[in-house]
Amino acid sequence: MHLLVTRPEADAARTAAALRALGHEAVLAPLFRVESVHAEFDGPFDAVLMTSANAARAIAAHPRAPELFSLPCLTVGDRSAEAARAAGFAHVESADGALADLVRLAAQRHAGCRLLYLAGEDRAGDLAEELSGHRIRVETAVIYRAVAVENLPAGIARARLDGVLHYSRRSTTTLLRLAGEAGALNTVLGLAHYCLSAEVAAPLRAAGAQRIAVAASPTESALLTLLK
C-alpha cells in the first residue's frame, strides 16, 4: 500500500523504514516542525520523565543535560526510550504504553520523590496532576514545541494513496483542517485511516471517515500490525 505519514521528519523517516520493511510505500508529508525551547528548571530531581522522543532530542543540547543523564529516565514507550539512550541517559526504562502506563511505572519506582517532566508545549493529559496522587512532585519543563505547517504539503492531494497513519489527535485534526482548506477533504476522508488510539481516531469519525482501524495498544508496533 501507499501510506501517508504526517509525523515530523525525524520520526517520519523511521516510520518510512518500518513500512518499507513490511512491503509498503511511504509518502512523507510532515505536518509539524519541532523546535527546541530553552527550558529553565530547578532541582535536584530523583528521576526524569518523557512522553516523546522529541523531548530527548531537545534536552541533548541543553546546558544542564549532563547532570540529568545519570538520573533514572522513565519514558512512555520504546521509541522515546531509544531516543533517551541516544541522547545520553544511562538508566532508561520504558512503560511500553500510554500516559496511564507511565503514571503506574513512576508510582512503582518513585513514590514520594521529585521528578522532572521534559514536556512539549502541546500535550494530552496532565502528568504532574496524575502523579500528585502518588505523593510524587513533578516539575514540568517545556523543552520543545511542534509548530504546524500553514498549508497541506504539495502533492498530497494528487498522490496515489491508500491510507494514512495517525499518531496523535493534533496531527489528525491538522490534516483534516489543511485538507479542507485545500479542497481535498473528501479525498482524505475516503482513505483508510490507521490510528494509534480511539482518541486519535475521534476527529476522523466526527468528520465522516468510514474506514478507520484502531491499534490494540498505543504503540507503533501495534499500529503497524493493522497493516497486516
C-alpha positions in Angstrom: 0.0 0.0 0.0 0.9 3.6 -0.4 0.6 5.2 3.0 0.7 8.9 4.1 3.0 9.6 7.1 2.5 13.1 8.6 4.9 12.9 11.5 7.8 15.3 12.0 10.8 14.5 9.8 12.9 12.5 12.3 10.1 10.2 13.3 8.7 10.0 9.8 12.0 8.7 8.4 11.9 5.8 11.0 8.3 5.0 10.2 9.0 5.0 6.5 11.8 2.5 7.0 9.4 0.3 9.0 6.8 0.5 6.3 9.3 -0.4 3.6 10.3 -3.5 5.6 6.7 -4.6 5.5 6.5 -4.1 1.8 4.6 -0.8 1.8 5.5 2.6 0.3 5.6 5.7 2.5 4.6 9.2 1.3 6.2 11.6 3.8 4.4 14.9 4.4 5.3 16.3 7.9 2.6 18.5 9.3 4.8 19.8 12.1 8.3 21.1 12.6 9.8 20.5 16.0 11.6 23.4 17.7 13.6 23.3 20.9 12.7 25.6 23.7 15.2 26.7 26.3 13.6 25.5 29.5 14.5 26.6 33.0 14.2 24.1 35.8 15.3 23.8 39.4 16.2 20.5 41.1 17.6 18.3 42.4 15.5 15.5 41.0 15.2 11.8 41.6 14.3 10.9 38.0 13.3 12.3 34.6 10.0 11.6 32.7 9.5 11.8 29.0 6.4 11.2 26.8 8.1 11.9 23.4 11.3 11.2 21.6 11.3 14.9 20.7 12.0 15.7 24.4 15.1 13.5 24.4 16.4 15.2 21.2 15.7 18.6 22.6 17.3 18.1 26.1 20.5 16.7 24.5 21.6 20.2 23.6 20.6 21.8 26.9 23.5 23.1 29.0 22.2 21.2 32.1 21.8 17.9 30.2 24.9 16.3 31.7 23.5 16.5 35.2 20.4 14.7 34.1 22.0 11.9 32.2 22.9 9.9 35.3 19.3 10.0 36.7 16.8 7.2 36.1 14.7 8.1 33.0 11.2 6.8 32.6 9.6 7.0 29.1 6.1 6.3 27.8 7.2 3.9 25.1 10.1 2.1 23.5 10.8 4.8 20.8 11.1 7.5 23.4 13.3 5.2 25.5 15.6 4.6 22.5 15.8 8.3 21.9 16.7 8.9 25.6 19.5 6.4 25.4 20.8 8.0 22.2 20.7 11.4 23.9 22.9 10.2 26.7 20.7 8.8 29.5 22.3 5.8 31.1 19.4 4.3 33.0 16.2 4.2 30.9 13.0 2.3 31.5 10.0 2.2 29.1 6.4 2.0 30.3 5.6 0.5 26.9 2.2 2.0 26.6 0.3 5.3 27.1 0.3 8.0 29.7 -1.5 5.9 32.3 1.2 3.2 32.0 3.9 5.8 32.6 2.0 7.0 35.7 1.9 3.5 37.1 5.6 2.9 36.4 6.6 6.2 38.1 4.4 5.4 41.1 6.0 2.0 41.4 9.6 3.3 41.1 9.5 6.8 42.7 6.6 7.3 45.1 7.3 10.3 47.4 10.1 11.6 45.1 10.6 14.7 43.0 10.7 14.2 39.2 11.4 16.4 36.2 9.0 16.0 33.3 10.5 17.1 30.0 7.5 18.1 28.0 6.2 19.5 24.8 4.2 22.8 24.6 1.1 20.9 23.5 0.4 17.7 25.3 -2.5 15.5 26.2 -3.2 14.9 29.8 -1.6 16.3 32.9 1.2 14.1 34.1 2.0 16.2 37.1 -1.6 16.1 38.3 -1.8 12.4 37.7 1.3 11.7 39.8 0.4 14.1 42.7 -2.0 11.4 43.9 1.0 9.1 44.4 2.9 11.7 46.5 5.2 12.5 43.6 6.1 16.1 43.0 6.6 16.8 39.3 8.2 19.9 37.8 7.2 20.3 34.2 9.8 21.9 31.9 8.6 22.7 28.3 11.6 21.7 26.2 10.2 21.6 22.7 7.2 22.7 20.6 5.6 21.3 17.5 4.6 24.0 15.0 2.0 23.2 12.4 2.7 23.9 8.8 0.4 26.5 7.2 -0.6 24.6 4.1 -1.1 21.0 3.0 2.2 19.8 1.7 2.5 19.9 -2.0 1.4 16.9 -3.9 -0.7 15.2 -1.2 -4.0 15.9 -3.0 -2.6 14.3 -6.2 -0.6 11.5 -4.6 -1.7 7.9 -5.2 -2.6 7.0 -1.6 -4.3 4.0 0.0 -4.3 5.1 3.6 -2.9 7.4 6.4 -1.1 6.6 9.6 -2.3 8.8 12.6 -0.2 9.1 15.7 -1.8 12.0 17.6 -5.2 13.7 17.8 -3.5 17.0 17.0 -2.0 15.7 13.7 -5.3 14.2 12.8 -7.2 17.5 13.3 -4.4 19.4 11.5 -4.6 17.1 8.5 -8.4 17.5 8.3 -8.2 21.3 8.6 -5.5 21.6 5.9 -7.2 19.2 3.6 -10.4 21.2 3.9 -8.6 24.5 3.1 -7.0 22.8 0.1 -10.3 21.4 -1.2 -9.1 17.9 -0.6 -11.2 16.9 2.4 -13.3 14.3 0.7 -10.2 12.7 -0.8 -8.6 12.4 2.6 -11.8 11.1 4.3 -12.1 8.4 1.6 -8.7 6.8 2.5 -8.2 4.1 5.0 -7.1 5.5 8.4 -4.9 3.6 10.8 -4.9 5.2 14.3 -2.8 4.9 17.4 -5.8 5.1 19.7 -9.5 5.8 19.9 -8.7 9.3 20.9 -6.6 9.8 17.8 -9.5 8.4 15.7 -12.2 10.6 17.2 -11.9 13.6 14.8 -12.0 11.3 11.8 -15.2 9.7 13.0 -16.7 13.1 13.6 -15.7 14.2 10.1 -17.3 11.2 8.5 -14.4 8.9 7.6 -15.7 5.4 7.2 -12.6 3.2 7.0 -10.9 3.5 10.5 -8.8 1.0 12.3 -7.5 1.5 15.8 -4.4 -0.2 17.2 -4.9 -2.6 20.1 -2.4 -0.7 22.2 -0.9 2.8 21.7 2.4 1.7 20.3 3.8 1.8 16.7 4.2 -1.9 16.6 0.5 -2.4 17.3 -0.3 0.3 14.7 1.7 -1.4 12.0 0.1 -4.7 12.9 -3.1 -3.3 11.5 -1.5 -3.2 8.0 -1.1 -6.9 8.0 
